[in-house]
């Protein structure tokens, strides 16, 4: 029997085998997050987690770590595969299980654009999955409104898009602050109409020093200034911000030419110039990396020290910052890159020392 014949026989045999029936997910009683430091937050990555028990276990560990809030990603394309046809079942499961654990959800909306809303390549295939033509801006606003209506009163906040100041997240085009502002004005208006009490945040900008005219990215402070000049403050309740420390300590002073944790303070200065100095800032991604092979990483013990010190610094010094969220809690599968060294828990649910350190600080208030 040749190889192809053997493969065919094996495939037929596998199809004939009885399918395993998984037992229903057992969800326990309502839980409450016990924490001494409610600013503690983490960015989960449950978007591509397919097994419900793993979603629940992830959120149990978040609760046990003392984090009352998570940021979670809800890609548009996953929930509206056809225009006007929504399927929120996967989102419902995650939001319900988070609520069961007493964990609030900041929902990051956008990212992957449905194929029907993207421009077509010359060969008829859809263009880049982050490319949203302006004629489809109202469709994104429709999605945001449908999402907010479905989860009315069950969300801590929503975030509109992510890092629109880099070409990767803006359809591999030159970033356009004015176009992005037109997008979020539409979407925020629809979100507030669906739930007037909901906190609506602009998508966090990628910290970068790229100058105007770059095809790769645009300096986040310049992008933000142009957003506010275009009227973003009229519809937003606050900002999401990314605050990575790279190889610098958390108390490294902010400067326009420095990318460090305290760059958040420069963001606040821009906000203040437009009358938004008291608006909330959610730090939706932050942290240090302890990869042995990345030049911007630090040693594991330093990563622990810097992370706890950053949380404590933000709590003591930054007014109206409800959450500082560590990127990233856990991936469903290994990334096989330096990205794995941002996580607190492995795909196999092994807790890293940094997880225990954050838990000791958040729950027990134990830290020198």
PyMOL commands that set and color helices and strands:
alter all, ss='L'
color gray80, all
select helices_A, chain A and resi 3-16+52-65+76-79+89-100+115-117+134-150+167-169+177-194+220-229+232-234+261-273+300-317+338-342+353-364
alter helices_A, ss='H'
color red, helices_A
select strands_A, chain A and resi 40-43+69-75+104-110+157-160+200-202+238-244+280-287+324-327
alter strands_A, ss='S'
color yellow, strands_A
deselect
rebuild
show_as cartoon
